[in-house]
């Protein structure tokens, strides 16, 4: 299976590791650590040394309760880094829901739009559809970052998430976006209870019924802290375990902070698969 992006046709036969690069002062895990363009670029280079296949750059925190970032501020954080990162020779994803940011980074050569709103913001779908090749990741989110955990979803989340993602993908196809450009994300931690998040992991293979590859984003999430009692900066081991379980259940891409450890775990998994 191929994921078509601006500059790369990504072969998803091998699970891809997407390294997280937050250019923010307030992200839940690593906010403020890579605030300058130079520091963020060094982090990009380090993640590539550790084995990242894709880099995901974000200029706005979407942790529960986080405030929205003004457009000009997000552009000032993201654009200088993307301008440098596109020369690194790997697919560059940008985590944004603002169509103005999408257009700016795609014009610079970015490969993927990773949108927590699944292109529901006015103009976002058109920005992606206007590009001839860029990849896009559509994520499920209940409510918005400010309120999503105040009133999480109710009932069986798996069919609800599947129905939403199928609809958003269908809407993109109607805009003549090729199916090979689309990836789906269940949105772990975005308006779901701990039990619902783990139901999405246990039954993740049901989401494959939509007919698209899946991205799994479990890295350092609060649900892992709830079941382990570990603080956010102590969650490397459960994060790697969740990523491995997600791949075992059909995820093609895992979005992670701990690249080196995830790559090592997937090497063991791959060796087991080859031997089997």
Protein Blocks (a to p, Z undefined) as FASTA:
>chain_A
ZZddfklccdfkbccdddddddbfkbfklgoklmpfklmmmmmmmmmmnopabdcddfbd
cbehiacddfklmmmmmmmmmmmmmmnopacddddfbfklmmmmmmnopabdcdfklopa
ghklmmmmmpmkbccdddddehifklmmmmgcehjfklmmmmmmmmmmmmmmmnopafkl
pccdehgoihpafklmmmmmmmmmmmmmnopacdddfehpaklmmmnopafklmmmmmmm
mmmmmmmnopabdcdfblmlmmmmmmmmmmmmmmZZ
